[in-house]
Amino acid sequence: MERIEIAGLQLSRRKLLGIGLGTLGAGALAACSSSPSLPAPSGSGSAGASGSVIDLAAYDAVLSKGKVADASLVDGNAWAKAIKARGAINRGGTDTSSLFSLRDPATGKVAGFDAGISQLLAKYITGQPKENLSQVTVDTRETLLQNQSVDLVIATYSITPARQQKVDFAGPYYESKSAILVKSTNSSINSVDDLAGKNVATQAASTGVALLQKYAPKANVQTFDDNPKCLAAVQQGRVDAYVIDQSILLSDVAKNKDVKIVGDPFGNSDPYGIGLHKGSDALAFVNAWLKSIEEDGTWAALWKATVGQVVKTDPPKPPAIAS
């Protein structure tokens, strides 16, 4: 079977289908077939002290080109009007994901696909890509939305029926599947079947718990608060593997040479949504904006500058946004 190298990770064509938005379009596959050995990430955002692989020059260009809404549109929406008055979006998220939301310790700047979605929306509403980031975990996201400590949550936040009882979700704006991360020296785990009898980490209150119950019922599941703690458990040998959305694991592999992704992506496509206050007028506003950035190429440009620095294919088709 032909294998393709992505950021030092050997993947089969079948595995490549699970990267990015779960299923890459025919154009993306054609791009892969013409380049059997893909180059390492490059550009101003190449991995360095901050661990980022983002093309920061391209990322900043996307933000600078972001559209600004007509004042009448913002003033007619209570949720957006409050954000404009404040001058920044209050986002619940993280700053430890190299592809989705990572803080540069030298500059304090947060960049990534999730961060870019938030900053572009902030610019659309306020005229400037400004956000105030509040750290969230899988246990605190709904609480922060329910008590309105944040305007939204953008944090590789999977849409589930249980969560939809508590918060509204705009989107989805991204899709992923689940994957397995192990130490780079591990040769005993090569598929989900090999997790039987193994100590496997996942994030508490994440979709990973139910996924392991279904696909690896004989695994010894250990839960941790967040991605850094799950990753550390693998690196320190406290668990044998870590299962979560592949998009999160791609960020981990991009930053850490001592871990790797094994096996094919598995489980259903995992749609990521923008968490919003339940019953507010934010939902229609944000969905309309998401559709506009997908149609005008902004979404694809942001993908290229972030996720596309590891998944070197043409941008996939965005997921259909719920009506």
One Martini backbone bead per residue (centre of mass of N, CA, C, O) as a GRO file, in nm:
protein
  323
    1MET     BB    1   0.096   0.036   0.024
    2GLU     BB    2   0.077   0.355  -0.009
    3ARG     BB    3   0.277   0.611   0.145
    4ILE     BB    4   0.247   0.913   0.340
    5GLU     BB    5   0.408   1.208   0.433
    6ILE     BB    6   0.326   1.385   0.750
    7ALA     BB    7   0.514   1.540   0.952
    8GLY     BB    8   0.664   1.245   0.993
    9LEU     BB    9   0.399   1.083   0.913
   10GLN     BB   10   0.287   0.767   0.840
   11LEU     BB   11   0.045   0.728   0.573
   12SER     BB   12  -0.219   0.610   0.444
   13ARG     BB   13  -0.471   0.668   0.237
   14ARG     BB   14  -0.686   0.587   0.441
   15LYS     BB   15  -0.592   0.774   0.670
   16LEU     BB   16  -0.610   1.046   0.515
   17LEU     BB   17  -0.928   1.057   0.520
   18GLY     BB   18  -0.933   1.146   0.841
   19ILE     BB   19  -0.822   1.409   0.780
   20GLY     BB   20  -0.942   1.703   0.892
   21LEU     BB   21  -1.278   1.653   0.763
   22GLY     BB   22  -1.254   1.324   0.730
   23THR     BB   23  -1.328   1.395   0.409
   24LEU     BB   24  -1.175   1.416   0.122
   25GLY     BB   25  -1.168   1.532  -0.170
   26ALA     BB   26  -1.090   1.462  -0.490
   27GLY     BB   27  -0.883   1.692  -0.517
   28ALA     BB   28  -0.707   1.609  -0.277
   29LEU     BB   29  -0.631   1.325  -0.381
   30ALA     BB   30  -0.494   1.421  -0.634
   31ALA     BB   31  -0.271   1.578  -0.491
   32CYS     BB   32  -0.148   1.332  -0.348
   33SER     BB   33  -0.081   1.146  -0.600
   34SER     BB   34   0.140   1.366  -0.712
   35SER     BB   35   0.270   1.335  -0.394
   36PRO     BB   36   0.426   1.087  -0.221
   37SER     BB   37   0.622   1.318  -0.089
   38LEU     BB   38   0.585   1.527   0.164
   39PRO     BB   39   0.660   1.812   0.292
   40ALA     BB   40   0.753   1.997   0.527
   41PRO     BB   41   0.678   2.236   0.709
   42SER     BB   42   0.638   2.585   0.622
   43GLY     BB   43   0.731   2.900   0.712
   44SER     BB   44   0.681   3.140   0.957
   45GLY     BB   45   0.535   2.886   1.135
   46SER     BB   46   0.747   2.713   1.206
   47ALA     BB   47   0.875   2.518   1.418
   48GLY     BB   48   0.954   2.626   1.752
   49ALA     BB   49   0.941   2.757   2.053
   50SER     BB   50   0.613   2.744   2.035
   51GLY     BB   51   0.524   2.488   1.837
   52SER     BB   52   0.458   2.607   1.567
   53VAL     BB   53   0.315   2.546   1.215
   54ILE     BB   54   0.225   2.813   1.132
   55ASP     BB   55   0.145   3.051   0.886
   56LEU     BB   56   0.165   3.370   0.989
   57ALA     BB   57   0.149   3.538   0.733
   58ALA     BB   58  -0.111   3.408   0.625
   59TYR     BB   59  -0.282   3.452   0.876
   60ASP     BB   60  -0.269   3.764   0.879
   61ALA     BB   61  -0.395   3.795   0.596
   62VAL     BB   62  -0.670   3.684   0.665
   63LEU     BB   63  -0.741   3.895   0.881
   64SER     BB   64  -0.703   4.154   0.702
   65LYS     BB   65  -0.946   4.044   0.497
   66GLY     BB   66  -1.163   4.066   0.682
   67LYS     BB   67  -1.479   4.128   0.728
   68VAL     BB   68  -1.727   4.391   0.777
   69ALA     BB   69  -2.007   4.475   0.913
   70ASP     BB   70  -2.282   4.624   0.915
   71ALA     BB   71  -2.410   4.821   1.154
   72SER     BB   72  -2.711   4.730   1.128
   73LEU     BB   73  -2.660   4.427   1.180
   74VAL     BB   74  -2.543   4.453   1.465
   75ASP     BB   75  -2.766   4.638   1.598
   76GLY     BB   76  -2.992   4.396   1.538
   77ASN     BB   77  -2.801   4.234   1.751
   78ALA     BB   78  -2.758   4.175   2.075
   79TRP     BB   79  -2.501   4.004   2.085
   80ALA     BB   80  -2.324   4.178   1.889
   81LYS     BB   81  -2.359   4.454   2.025
   82ALA     BB   82  -2.208   4.382   2.289
   83ILE     BB   83  -1.936   4.325   2.154
   84LYS     BB   84  -1.893   4.600   2.021
   85ALA     BB   85  -1.894   4.764   2.286
   86ARG     BB   86  -1.636   4.611   2.398
   87GLY     BB   87  -1.423   4.523   2.140
   88ALA     BB   88  -1.463   4.204   2.206
   89ILE     BB   89  -1.426   3.868   2.228
   90ASN     BB   90  -1.543   3.611   2.443
   91ARG     BB   91  -1.344   3.323   2.468
   92GLY     BB   92  -1.370   2.984   2.481
   93GLY     BB   93  -1.056   2.801   2.538
   94THR     BB   94  -0.731   2.745   2.410
   95ASP     BB   95  -0.336   2.745   2.415
   96THR     BB   96  -0.218   2.422   2.314
   97SER     BB   97  -0.286   2.414   1.999
   98SER     BB   98  -0.095   2.423   1.715
   99LEU     BB   99  -0.354   2.435   1.501
  100PHE     BB  100  -0.600   2.589   1.676
  101SER     BB  101  -0.464   2.705   1.974
  102LEU     BB  102  -0.176   2.911   2.012
  103ARG     BB  103   0.060   3.043   2.231
  104ASP     BB  104   0.299   3.285   2.221
  105PRO     BB  105   0.531   3.350   2.464
  106ALA     BB  106   0.664   3.609   2.333
  107THR     BB  107   0.374   3.767   2.234
  108GLY     BB  108   0.075   3.632   2.311
  109LYS     BB  109  -0.021   3.508   2.060
  110VAL     BB  110  -0.312   3.367   1.907
  111ALA     BB  111  -0.317   3.068   1.699
  112GLY     BB  112  -0.547   2.924   1.459
  113PHE     BB  113  -0.834   2.793   1.360
  114ASP     BB  114  -1.007   2.873   1.603
  115ALA     BB  115  -0.886   3.153   1.647
  116GLY     BB  116  -0.958   3.258   1.362
  117ILE     BB  117  -1.260   3.241   1.385
  118SER     BB  118  -1.283   3.438   1.621
  119GLN     BB  119  -1.125   3.683   1.494
  120LEU     BB  120  -1.308   3.716   1.246
  121LEU     BB  121  -1.569   3.766   1.404
  122ALA     BB  122  -1.468   4.011   1.556
  123LYS     BB  123  -1.421   4.184   1.304
  124TYR     BB  124  -1.710   4.175   1.194
  125ILE     BB  125  -1.822   4.330   1.452
  126THR     BB  126  -1.571   4.554   1.540
  127GLY     BB  127  -1.305   4.570   1.321
  128GLN     BB  128  -1.144   4.369   1.515
  129PRO     BB  129  -0.926   4.082   1.604
  130LYS     BB  130  -1.058   4.059   1.908
  131GLU     BB  131  -0.973   3.862   2.206
  132ASN     BB  132  -1.088   3.696   2.503
  133LEU     BB  133  -0.926   3.439   2.678
  134SER     BB  134  -1.078   3.148   2.819
  135GLN     BB  135  -1.023   2.878   2.992
  136VAL     BB  136  -1.104   2.540   2.900
  137THR     BB  137  -1.291   2.249   2.954
  138VAL     BB  138  -1.499   1.979   2.924
  139ASP     BB  139  -1.638   2.073   3.211
  140THR     BB  140  -1.676   2.415   3.147
  141ARG     BB  141  -1.824   2.508   2.889
  142GLU     BB  142  -2.127   2.520   2.967
  143THR     BB  143  -2.102   2.701   3.216
  144LEU     BB  144  -1.985   2.957   3.073
  145LEU     BB  145  -2.238   2.990   2.895
  146GLN     BB  146  -2.469   2.990   3.109
  147ASN     BB  147  -2.320   3.244   3.273
  148GLN     BB  148  -2.186   3.441   3.058
  149SER     BB  149  -1.857   3.454   3.054
  150VAL     BB  150  -1.906   3.396   2.749
  151ASP     BB  151  -1.991   3.419   2.409
  152LEU     BB  152  -1.804   3.167   2.334
  153VAL     BB  153  -1.709   2.837   2.198
  154ILE     BB  154  -1.373   2.755   2.066
  155ALA     BB  155  -1.272   2.393   2.110
  156THR     BB  156  -1.313   2.137   1.969
  157TYR     BB  157  -1.651   2.123   1.975
  158SER     BB  158  -1.863   1.880   2.008
  159ILE     BB  159  -2.160   1.775   1.870
  160THR     BB  160  -2.431   1.697   2.092
  161PRO     BB  161  -2.732   1.625   2.225
  162ALA     BB  162  -2.661   1.691   2.521
  163ARG     BB  163  -2.542   1.976   2.464
  164GLN     BB  164  -2.802   2.091   2.314
  165GLN     BB  165  -2.959   2.122   2.590
  166LYS     BB  166  -2.756   2.375   2.689
  167VAL     BB  167  -2.662   2.461   2.396
  168ASP     BB  168  -2.567   2.630   2.121
  169PHE     BB  169  -2.489   2.553   1.765
  170ALA     BB  170  -2.273   2.650   1.540
  171GLY     BB  171  -2.287   2.487   1.238
  172PRO     BB  172  -2.046   2.326   1.131
  173TYR     BB  173  -1.677   2.404   1.079
  174TYR     BB  174  -1.587   2.099   1.151
  175GLU     BB  175  -1.420   1.774   1.096
  176SER     BB  176  -1.375   1.453   1.262
  177LYS     BB  177  -1.186   1.191   1.395
  178SER     BB  178  -1.056   0.921   1.550
  179ALA     BB  179  -0.752   0.840   1.742
  180ILE     BB  180  -0.414   0.709   1.800
  181LEU     BB  181  -0.180   0.760   2.067
  182VAL     BB  182   0.176   0.704   2.094
  183LYS     BB  183   0.466   0.608   2.132
  184SER     BB  184   0.726   0.594   1.906
  185THR     BB  185   0.821   0.299   2.041
  186ASN     BB  186   0.555   0.170   1.980
  187SER     BB  187   0.454  -0.182   1.861
  188SER     BB  188   0.168  -0.298   1.998
  189ILE     BB  189   0.007  -0.052   1.861
  190ASN     BB  190  -0.208  -0.049   1.543
  191SER     BB  191  -0.504  -0.062   1.668
  192VAL     BB  192  -0.804  -0.081   1.824
  193ASP     BB  193  -0.769  -0.386   1.901
  194ASP     BB  194  -0.497  -0.328   2.081
  195LEU     BB  195  -0.652  -0.198   2.344
  196ALA     BB  196  -0.681  -0.449   2.481
  197GLY     BB  197  -0.569  -0.421   2.815
  198LYS     BB  198  -0.515  -0.125   2.799
  199ASN     BB  199  -0.402   0.192   2.882
  200VAL     BB  200  -0.643   0.459   2.829
  201ALA     BB  201  -0.667   0.781   2.725
  202THR     BB  202  -0.897   1.053   2.806
  203GLN     BB  203  -1.130   1.293   2.812
  204ALA     BB  204  -1.327   1.419   3.020
  205ALA     BB  205  -1.645   1.449   2.882
  206SER     BB  206  -1.590   1.317   2.622
  207THR     BB  207  -1.632   1.125   2.332
  208GLY     BB  208  -1.411   0.909   2.408
  209VAL     BB  209  -1.560   0.735   2.613
  210ALA     BB  210  -1.783   0.613   2.427
  211LEU     BB  211  -1.594   0.512   2.208
  212LEU     BB  212  -1.441   0.300   2.383
  213GLN     BB  213  -1.690   0.135   2.464
  214LYS     BB  214  -1.742   0.045   2.164
  215TYR     BB  215  -1.433  -0.022   2.034
  216ALA     BB  216  -1.285  -0.072   2.350
  217PRO     BB  217  -1.414  -0.251   2.605
  218LYS     BB  218  -1.116  -0.375   2.719
  219ALA     BB  219  -1.024  -0.117   2.811
  220ASN     BB  220  -0.836   0.099   3.030
  221VAL     BB  221  -0.987   0.378   3.136
  222GLN     BB  222  -0.844   0.712   3.149
  223THR     BB  223  -0.904   1.027   3.291
  224PHE     BB  224  -0.861   1.369   3.184
  225ASP     BB  225  -0.895   1.710   3.161
  226ASP     BB  226  -0.674   1.728   2.920
  227ASN     BB  227  -0.448   1.717   2.671
  228PRO     BB  228  -0.176   1.754   2.825
  229LYS     BB  229  -0.235   1.519   3.029
  230CYS     BB  230  -0.263   1.292   2.824
  231LEU     BB  231   0.009   1.323   2.688
  232ALA     BB  232   0.185   1.288   2.944
  233ALA     BB  233   0.093   0.998   3.007
  234VAL     BB  234   0.234   0.881   2.761
  235GLN     BB  235   0.525   0.994   2.791
  236GLN     BB  236   0.543   0.863   3.101
  237GLY     BB  237   0.388   0.566   3.097
  238ARG     BB  238   0.089   0.564   3.236
  239VAL     BB  239   0.007   0.505   2.941
  240ASP     BB  240  -0.038   0.359   2.616
  241ALA     BB  241  -0.282   0.557   2.529
  242TYR     BB  242  -0.460   0.800   2.309
  243VAL     BB  243  -0.805   0.907   2.273
  244ILE     BB  244  -0.913   1.125   2.005
  245ASP     BB  245  -0.928   1.362   1.811
  246GLN     BB  246  -0.724   1.394   1.542
  247SER     BB  247  -0.673   1.699   1.545
  248ILE     BB  248  -0.535   1.699   1.822
  249LEU     BB  249  -0.307   1.490   1.756
  250LEU     BB  250  -0.171   1.649   1.531
  251SER     BB  251  -0.067   1.868   1.720
  252ASP     BB  252   0.107   1.685   1.897
  253VAL     BB  253   0.292   1.572   1.669
  254ALA     BB  254   0.401   1.851   1.569
  255LYS     BB  255   0.552   1.898   1.868
  256ASN     BB  256   0.617   1.572   1.910
  257LYS     BB  257   0.862   1.314   1.865
  258ASP     BB  258   0.753   1.091   2.099
  259VAL     BB  259   0.500   1.069   1.904
  260LYS     BB  260   0.216   0.883   1.753
  261ILE     BB  261   0.011   0.772   1.492
  262VAL     BB  262  -0.222   0.497   1.482
  263GLY     BB  263  -0.395   0.378   1.258
  264ASP     BB  264  -0.716   0.421   1.186
  265PRO     BB  265  -0.961   0.605   1.167
  266PHE     BB  266  -1.250   0.633   1.390
  267GLY     BB  267  -1.566   0.656   1.370
  268ASN     BB  268  -1.745   0.914   1.360
  269SER     BB  269  -1.804   1.203   1.259
  270ASP     BB  270  -1.680   1.509   1.417
  271PRO     BB  271  -1.852   1.785   1.494
  272TYR     BB  272  -1.777   2.126   1.503
  273GLY     BB  273  -1.876   2.389   1.722
  274ILE     BB  274  -2.030   2.690   1.823
  275GLY     BB  275  -2.071   2.795   2.131
  276LEU     BB  276  -2.386   2.909   2.273
  277HIS     BB  277  -2.636   3.068   2.390
  278LYS     BB  278  -2.931   2.971   2.489
  279GLY     BB  279  -3.172   3.136   2.286
  280SER     BB  280  -3.024   3.327   2.124
  281ASP     BB  281  -2.932   3.551   1.846
  282ALA     BB  282  -2.654   3.414   1.756
  283LEU     BB  283  -2.702   3.175   1.563
  284ALA     BB  284  -2.788   3.315   1.296
  285PHE     BB  285  -2.546   3.506   1.277
  286VAL     BB  286  -2.314   3.293   1.267
  287ASN     BB  287  -2.415   3.117   1.033
  288ALA     BB  288  -2.410   3.340   0.819
  289TRP     BB  289  -2.107   3.395   0.844
  290LEU     BB  290  -1.999   3.114   0.780
  291LYS     BB  291  -2.112   3.099   0.494
  292SER     BB  292  -1.950   3.344   0.386
  293ILE     BB  293  -1.653   3.226   0.438
  294GLU     BB  294  -1.694   2.980   0.254
  295GLU     BB  295  -1.769   3.135  -0.017
  296ASP     BB  296  -1.503   3.350  -0.017
  297GLY     BB  297  -1.235   3.170   0.103
  298THR     BB  298  -1.156   3.207   0.405
  299TRP     BB  299  -1.163   2.923   0.516
  300ALA     BB  300  -0.943   2.804   0.327
  301ALA     BB  301  -0.715   3.001   0.407
  302LEU     BB  302  -0.708   2.919   0.704
  303TRP     BB  303  -0.648   2.620   0.661
  304LYS     BB  304  -0.376   2.656   0.515
  305ALA     BB  305  -0.233   2.815   0.762
  306THR     BB  306  -0.281   2.556   0.945
  307VAL     BB  307  -0.367   2.255   0.883
  308GLY     BB  308  -0.215   2.268   0.595
  309GLN     BB  309   0.082   2.242   0.727
  310VAL     BB  310   0.026   1.921   0.760
  311VAL     BB  311  -0.210   1.895   0.547
  312LYS     BB  312  -0.091   1.860   0.217
  313THR     BB  313  -0.364   1.985   0.073
  314ASP     BB  314  -0.638   2.057  -0.037
  315PRO     BB  315  -0.904   2.200   0.058
  316PRO     BB  316  -1.175   2.104   0.195
  317LYS     BB  317  -1.496   2.065   0.234
  318PRO     BB  318  -1.715   2.203   0.410
  319PRO     BB  319  -1.945   2.168   0.624
  320ALA     BB  320  -2.267   2.163   0.673
  321ILE     BB  321  -2.483   2.400   0.774
  322ALA     BB  322  -2.710   2.452   0.983
  323SER     BB  323  -3.045   2.588   0.977
   0.00000   0.00000   0.00000
